[in-house]
Amino acid sequence: MSQTSPSGTTPPPAGPAPAPHHVGNEYPLLDIPFNAVVDGRRYAGEGLSLVEARLSGLVDRTLDGTEQVVRLVFDFPGFQLVLTPDARVSVEDSASAALYFTDPTGEHHAQLRKVLNDYISGDLTSAGSLIRSGSLAQTKNGKPVAPRRGVMQRLRAGVASVGVLALTAALILMAAALLHTRLFTTDIATPGRVVPQGQTLRATADGQLSYLDTGAAQGEVLYAVDTVGGETLSVAMPCDCVATPVSVAEGSTVLAGEPLVALADAEAPMVIEASLPQELLFEIQRAGTVAVELPDGQSFDARLDSSFRVPGVGSAGDAVAATLVPDVALASEAAGQVAALSVSRDAIAPLAPVLEAGRAAGRQGERLFGAAQAATQPALSAAWGRVSGLWDRNSGETLSSNDIQSGDDQ
């Protein structure tokens, strides 16, 4: 039995989906960029409204008339918006299809309406397959508006820039220091030893130190060595001075030439006793100083003692005993400490001839300029005197070039 409306007319039968726009749908299709995923297959969007979507791609004809949960994908720069409405699939041909949303006011409705309204108003624009911000983020001439930064933002940016510059400068200095150390600094393999300035008594034979008396008076036995040959060698205190053992004690095994006792005055300064390779003597004398570092971290420069003499014979690998005088005063407690030694070459030494040639050229230029100035000074003075005289004689009158050249009155 059919039903009739109160006016007596029969209402039209309800369709399976909202009518498309070409037969009276008030929702126009928009060409907003999007993609649709239907039954695992991705399609390109050709048009979209609140109630339907048009797709293009290789369409599976078996989907015609089926209801699917489809995924509408909107690509923005850096992120995606995905909506999942229920839709009825209508296959038009092998390359196009239509989706009719069976629940247009579902959970997806608010977001879809927001996207479409922003697209219509120009807040969103398309650039290829991406959706970007539109006219509200641009000025009238199409250039983006730069946001104004506050005082704190500018302050933070300034502090960050200063920090970056400081870090960059520190890295440059560190790299320069490492490069200088790598290319122009040579470590001396044998460490030195801090001793009081004076003389050092050494073992005259291999053996065992059987007696040691650092408080012995002048002429008394200072130490005795039982040699491997069965003899006992005794050494008397040669002066009225302070005796300091050099890393030995009674019972120590010693070798010939090994330092045993350092003799010095009570107020004698500390020096560095070193064994320098002959191959570095030239570099040490050219540099003038040797860099010294003690175990406690103290660093300073030391110079060769004035009594040092370069040996006449020997190979490059031979070691030469030398005394280094520190540029700083060392405490007496530093006696006996080992010291790391190194020598640094002058980085600009190879450029010394070029620099000297430049200075010589500058001096020659100054001499030539002075000679030229001295030669032209009388002529310039005479010319100026002539012009001044003409000016005085013809006060207020115009002078010709002949007047200046000949000096005659007009």
C-alpha positions in Angstrom: 0.0 0.0 0.0 1.5 3.3 -1.0 1.6 6.3 1.3 0.6 9.8 0.2 1.7 13.2 1.6 -0.8 15.5 3.3 -1.2 17.4 0.0 -2.2 14.2 -1.7 0.9 13.7 -3.9 3.1 10.7 -3.8 6.7 11.4 -2.5 9.6 10.3 -4.7 11.3 7.0 -3.7 14.5 7.4 -1.6 17.7 6.8 -3.5 20.6 4.7 -2.3 22.9 7.8 -2.1 22.8 11.6 -2.4 22.2 12.7 -5.9 25.3 13.9 -7.9 25.7 17.6 -8.6 24.9 17.2 -12.3 21.4 16.1 -11.4 20.6 18.7 -8.8 23.2 18.3 -6.0 23.8 21.6 -4.3 27.3 20.6 -3.3 29.7 21.5 -6.1 32.8 19.4 -6.7 36.1 21.2 -5.9 39.5 20.4 -7.6 41.3 20.3 -4.3 44.4 17.9 -4.4 43.7 14.6 -2.6 44.1 10.9 -2.9 41.7 8.1 -2.1 42.5 4.5 -1.0 39.7 2.1 -1.8 40.2 -1.6 -1.0 43.9 -1.2 -0.7 44.4 0.6 -4.0 45.3 4.3 -4.3 43.4 6.6 -6.7 44.0 10.2 -7.7 41.2 12.6 -6.7 39.5 14.6 -9.5 36.8 16.4 -7.5 35.5 16.4 -3.9 32.5 17.8 -2.0 30.8 17.0 1.3 28.7 14.2 -0.2 30.8 12.7 -3.0 34.2 12.3 -4.6 35.4 11.6 -8.1 38.5 9.4 -8.7 40.7 8.4 -11.6 42.9 5.4 -11.9 42.8 1.7 -12.8 39.4 0.8 -11.3 38.4 -2.7 -10.2 35.0 -3.2 -11.7 34.0 -5.7 -9.0 33.8 -2.8 -6.6 30.8 -1.3 -8.4 27.8 -0.9 -6.0 29.8 -2.1 -2.9 30.1 -0.1 0.3 33.6 0.5 1.5 35.5 2.4 4.2 37.6 4.7 2.1 40.6 6.8 3.1 40.8 10.4 1.9 44.4 11.6 2.1 45.3 15.3 2.0 49.0 16.0 1.7 50.3 19.2 3.4 53.9 20.2 3.6 55.3 18.0 6.4 52.2 16.1 7.4 49.0 14.4 6.1 45.4 14.6 7.0 43.5 11.3 6.6 39.7 11.0 6.8 37.8 7.7 6.7 34.2 8.1 5.6 31.9 5.2 4.5 31.0 5.4 0.8 29.2 3.5 -2.0 31.4 2.9 -5.0 30.1 3.6 -8.5 32.3 2.5 -11.3 31.9 4.6 -14.4 34.5 3.0 -16.6 37.9 1.3 -16.3 39.7 4.6 -15.5 37.2 6.6 -13.3 34.8 6.0 -10.4 32.6 8.0 -8.0 32.3 7.7 -4.2 28.9 8.6 -2.6 29.2 9.1 1.1 26.6 7.0 2.8 26.9 9.0 6.1 27.8 12.5 5.0 27.4 13.9 8.5 29.6 11.3 10.1 32.8 11.8 12.2 34.7 13.0 9.2 32.2 15.8 8.4 33.6 18.6 10.5 37.2 18.2 9.3 36.2 17.8 5.6 34.0 20.9 5.8 36.9 22.9 7.4 39.3 21.8 4.6 36.8 22.6 1.8 35.7 25.9 3.3 39.4 27.0 3.7 40.1 26.0 0.1 37.1 27.9 -1.2 38.0 31.1 0.8 41.6 30.9 -0.4 43.2 30.2 3.0 44.5 27.0 1.4 46.0 26.7 -2.1 47.4 23.9 -4.1 50.9 23.7 -5.5 51.1 20.5 -7.5 50.0 17.6 -5.3 50.5 19.5 -2.0 48.1 21.8 -0.2 49.7 25.0 1.2 48.7 28.1 3.0 47.2 30.7 0.7 46.3 34.4 0.6 46.0 34.9 4.4 49.7 34.2 4.8 50.7 36.6 2.0 50.8 40.3 1.3 49.1 41.9 -1.6 52.1 41.6 -3.8 52.4 37.8 -3.1 55.4 37.9 -0.8 55.1 36.1 2.5 54.8 38.3 5.6 57.8 37.9 8.0 56.6 37.5 11.6 57.8 40.2 13.9 60.1 39.0 16.6 59.9 40.2 20.2 62.6 41.7 22.3 63.4 38.4 24.0 63.5 36.5 20.7 66.0 39.0 19.3 68.0 38.9 22.5 68.1 35.1 22.4 69.1 35.2 18.8 71.9 37.6 19.6 73.2 35.5 22.4 73.0 32.4 20.2 75.0 34.2 17.5 77.6 35.3 19.9 77.9 31.8 21.3 78.3 30.3 17.8 81.0 32.9 17.0 82.8 32.2 20.2 82.7 28.4 19.7 83.9 28.9 16.1 86.8 31.0 17.3 87.7 28.5 19.9 87.6 25.6 17.4 89.8 27.7 15.0 92.3 28.4 17.8 92.3 24.7 18.9 92.9 23.6 15.3 95.7 26.1 14.9 97.4 25.0 18.2 97.1 21.3 17.2 98.5 22.1 13.7 101.4 24.0 15.3 102.1 21.2 17.7 102.0 18.6 15.0 104.2 20.4 12.4 106.5 22.7 14.4 107.0 21.0 17.8 109.3 18.1 18.5 109.3 16.2 21.8 112.6 15.2 23.3 112.5 11.5 24.1 114.7 11.6 27.2 113.1 13.6 30.1 115.1 16.1 32.1 115.5 16.3 35.9 115.2 19.3 38.3 118.4 19.7 40.4 120.1 22.5 42.3 122.5 24.5 40.1 126.0 23.2 40.8 127.9 20.0 40.0 126.8 16.4 39.8 128.9 13.5 41.0 128.6 10.4 38.9 129.4 6.7 39.5 132.9 5.9 38.1 132.1 2.1 37.9 129.3 -0.4 37.9 128.4 -1.7 41.4 126.3 -1.1 44.5 126.0 2.1 46.5 127.1 0.8 49.9 127.5 4.1 51.8 125.9 7.5 51.4 126.1 10.5 53.8 124.6 13.7 52.5 125.6 15.5 55.7 129.3 14.8 55.3 131.6 17.8 55.9 134.2 18.8 53.3 136.9 16.1 53.1 134.8 13.4 54.7 133.5 10.3 52.8 130.3 11.3 50.9 129.5 7.9 49.3 131.1 4.5 48.5 130.5 2.1 45.7 131.3 -1.6 45.9 132.2 -2.4 42.3 131.6 -5.6 40.5 135.4 -6.2 40.5 135.4 -6.5 44.3 136.8 -3.1 45.0 135.3 -0.3 47.1 135.5 3.2 45.7 135.1 6.0 48.2 134.4 9.6 47.2 135.0 12.5 49.6 132.9 15.6 49.9 134.7 18.1 47.6 133.2 21.3 49.0 131.3 23.0 51.9 127.9 22.7 50.1 124.6 20.9 50.2 124.5 17.3 48.8 121.3 16.0 47.3 120.9 12.4 46.2 119.7 12.0 42.6 117.2 9.1 42.8 119.6 6.8 44.6 119.9 5.5 48.2 122.1 3.1 50.1 121.9 -0.3 48.5 121.0 1.0 45.0 122.6 -0.6 42.0 124.4 2.0 39.9 126.0 2.0 36.5 129.1 3.9 35.4 128.3 7.5 34.5 125.0 7.5 36.4 124.4 10.7 38.4 124.5 10.0 42.2 124.7 13.2 44.1 124.1 16.9 43.2 126.3 19.4 44.9 125.1 23.0 45.3 125.2 26.0 47.6 122.3 26.3 50.1 120.8 29.2 48.1 121.5 27.8 44.6 118.6 28.1 42.1 116.9 25.0 40.5 118.0 24.1 37.0 117.1 21.3 34.5 119.7 18.6 33.9 118.9 17.2 30.4 120.3 14.8 27.8 119.8 16.4 24.4 120.1 14.5 21.1 122.7 16.1 18.8 120.2 16.2 15.9 118.1 18.8 17.8 121.0 21.0 18.9 120.6 23.3 15.9 116.9 23.6 16.4 117.4 24.3 20.1 120.0 27.0 19.5 117.9 28.6 16.8 114.8 28.6 18.9 116.7 29.9 21.9 114.6 28.0 24.5 113.3 24.6 25.3 109.7 24.1 26.6 109.6 22.4 30.0 106.6 20.8 31.7 106.6 19.4 35.2 104.4 16.6 36.6 102.3 19.2 38.6 101.3 20.9 35.3 103.7 23.9 35.6 105.1 24.9 32.2 107.9 27.4 31.4 110.8 27.9 29.0 114.4 27.2 29.8 117.6 28.3 28.1 120.9 26.5 27.6 123.5 27.4 30.3 126.1 29.8 29.1 128.8 27.2 29.8 127.3 24.7 27.3 129.7 23.7 24.5 128.7 21.7 21.4 130.8 18.5 21.1 133.1 18.3 18.1 132.3 14.7 17.1 129.4 12.4 17.4 126.5 11.0 15.4 123.0 12.5 15.2 121.6 10.0 17.6 124.2 10.6 20.3 123.0 12.4 23.5 124.7 15.5 24.9 124.5 16.4 28.6 123.3 20.0 29.1 122.0 22.3 31.8 118.9 24.3 31.1 118.2 27.5 33.1 114.5 28.1 33.7 113.0 31.5 33.0 111.1 31.3 36.3 112.3 30.6 39.8 111.6 27.0 40.9 111.0 26.1 44.6 113.5 23.8 46.2 110.7 21.2 46.6 110.9 20.7 42.9 114.3 19.0 43.1 114.3 15.5 41.8 111.1 15.9 39.6 111.3 14.8 36.0 110.5 17.3 33.3 109.0 16.7 29.8 111.1 18.7 27.2 110.2 19.8 23.7 111.5 22.3 21.2 109.3 24.4 18.8 110.5 25.7 15.4 109.6 29.2 14.2 106.6 28.8 11.9 107.6 31.9 9.8 111.3 31.2 9.7 111.1 30.0 6.1 109.5 33.4 5.2 112.4 35.4 6.8 114.2 36.0 3.5 111.0 37.2 1.9 110.2 39.5 4.8 113.8 40.8 4.9 113.6 41.5 1.1 110.4 43.4 1.6 111.9 45.5 4.4 115.0 46.2 2.2 112.7 47.3 -0.6 110.8 49.6 1.7 114.0 51.2 3.0 115.2 51.7 -0.6 111.9 53.3 -1.5 112.2 55.7 1.4 115.7 56.7 0.3 114.6 57.3 -3.3 111.6 59.3 -2.1 113.7 61.4 0.1 116.3 62.0 -2.7 113.5 63.0 -5.1 112.0 65.3 -2.5 115.3 67.0 -1.8 116.0 67.5 -5.6 112.6 69.1 -6.3 112.3 71.2 -3.2 114.5 74.1 -4.5 112.6 74.2 -7.8 109.2 74.2 -6.1 110.3 76.9 -3.6 111.5 79.1 -6.5 108.3 78.6 -8.5 106.3 79.4 -5.4 108.3 82.5 -4.7 107.9 83.7 -8.3 104.1 83.2 -8.2 103.9 85.0 -4.8 105.9 88.0 -6.2 103.7 88.3 -9.2 100.7 88.2 -7.0 102.0 91.0 -4.8 102.9 93.2 -7.8 99.6 92.7 -9.5 97.3 92.7 -6.5 93.8 92.3 -7.7 94.8 91.8 -11.4 94.5 88.7 -13.5 97.7 86.9 -14.3 98.4 85.1 -17.5 100.5 82.0 -18.0 103.3 84.0 -19.5 103.5 86.1 -16.4 104.1 83.0 -14.3 106.6 81.6 -16.7 108.7 84.7 -17.3 108.0 86.8 -14.2 107.5 90.0 -16.2 104.9 92.6 -15.2 101.8 93.1 -17.3 
